[in-house]
Amino acid sequence: MARVASLKAARAARAGVPEVRQALGQQAGRFIRMAGDRASLYIRAEIGRHLQPVYGTFPRPPQPACLL
């Protein structure tokens, strides 16, 4: 049933119903933002995991030897 509704919404958006097109655009933008946030968190965690053995806790910048 939801698929039928989404197909109707997609057809209406293609036909140029502005409020449907805008709502679909906002929903797509929200999904993209959520995916981007999740991806950046994952990437940050991966970078931290790889840098931890070298530099200790992330995101502390590496200290030059003369400051240690």
C-alpha positions in Angstrom: 0.0 0.0 0.0 2.8 2.4 0.9 4.5 1.5 -2.4 1.3 2.6 -4.3 1.3 5.9 -2.4 5.0 6.5 -3.1 4.4 5.6 -6.8 1.5 8.1 -6.9 3.7 10.7 -5.2 6.5 10.1 -7.6 4.1 10.4 -10.6 2.7 13.6 -9.2 6.2 15.0 -8.7 7.1 14.2 -12.3 3.8 15.8 -13.4 5.0 19.0 -11.7 2.8 19.2 -8.5 5.0 21.7 -6.7 4.1 20.8 -3.1 4.7 17.1 -3.7 8.0 17.8 -5.4 9.1 20.0 -2.5 8.1 17.4 0.1 9.9 14.7 -1.8 13.0 16.9 -2.1 12.9 17.7 1.6 12.6 14.0 2.5 15.5 13.1 0.1 17.6 15.9 1.6 16.9 14.6 5.1 17.9 11.1 4.1 21.1 12.4 2.5 22.0 14.4 5.6 21.4 11.5 7.9 23.5 9.3 5.7 26.2 11.9 5.5 26.2 12.3 9.3 26.4 8.6 9.8 29.2 8.3 7.2 31.2 11.1 8.7 30.9 9.5 12.2 32.0 6.2 10.8 34.9 7.7 8.9 36.0 9.7 12.0 35.8 6.5 14.1 37.8 4.6 11.5 40.5 7.3 11.3 40.6 7.3 15.1 41.0 3.6 15.2 43.9 3.7 12.8 45.6 6.7 14.4 45.2 5.5 18.0 48.2 3.1 18.1 50.4 5.9 16.7 49.2 9.1 18.4 47.1 7.9 21.4 43.6 9.3 21.6 42.1 11.0 18.6 41.8 13.9 17.6 44.8 15.1 19.6 47.3 16.4 17.1 50.7 14.7 17.0 53.2 16.4 19.2 56.7 17.2 17.8 59.4 15.3 19.7 60.9 18.5 21.2 57.6 19.2 23.1 57.2 15.7 24.6 
